[in-house]
C-alpha cells in the first residue's frame, strides 16, 4: 500500500461530521432567548401613564399581545419538536412515540451555517433586550408611557443608541427568519406535509415578523418627541452625545 493512499485514507477517516445532537443545546437556547426577547419584564402601565402619548398605538392598546404570545409559543414548540426528532433519530426506541414528527429516512437534519447564524442573532438579540430590561428597570414597558417619577436613562445600552431594545428585536427577527429558512431544520425535512403547506406556514410565520417590527420601529420618532417634551435640555444633551437611534454610525 503506497504512503499516499494511506494518507488519503487517514484524512478521510479524520473528517469530522457533526452529530445532530450538538444542535439540541442551540435549539434550547433559541427558545429561551426568544421567550426572553418577547416577554415584558413589567406589567402594563396605568392609564394615567399612557395619557401623555396623544393616541396610543396598537401595541399600547394591547391588540397585539395575543400575537406576541403566539409567536413565543411557535418558537418554543418548533425548538421542542426538533429536539424530540433529533433524540428519536439518535435513539430509535423513542421514534414510535413521535412518529408523526419524524422527517424522511434520508433526513438532512443537521447544523448548518444558516442555523448557526440564526442562533447567534437570536442569542445576541435576546441578550441586548435583557440588558435593556435590566437598565431601565421599572421604566421598561411594551406600551408607550411616561411613568410616575420617570427619569431619562442614558447609561448602558442607552449610551450606545437611543432605542437599543428595538435593535435587539431586529436582530432576533433576522435570526428567526434564518431559522425558518434553514435547510437543515426539522421543518424543512418534514415530508408528511406537502411543500405548499410548509411554505404557506413559513409565509404566515414570516408575516408575523414583518408586522411586529414595523409597528415597533414606527414608534421611534414618537418616543423621541415625547421624551424631548418631558425632559427638555436633558434629552437634547443625550441626543447630541448619542445621535443614533438603532445602529451605531448607521441610523
Secondary structure, DSSP 8 states (H G I E B T S, - for coil): --HHHHHHHHHHHT-----GGGHHHHHHHHHHHHHHHTS-SS----HHHHTTSSS--TTTTTTTHHHHHHHHHHHHHHHHHHHHHHHHHHSGGGGGGGGGG---TT------HHHHHHHHHHHHHHHHHHHHHHHHGGG--SS----TT-----SGGGGT-TTHHHHHHHHHHHHHHHHHH-TTSTGGG-TTS-HHHHHHHHHHHHHHHHHHHHHHHTTHHHHHHHHHHHHTHHHHHHHHHS--SSSTTT-
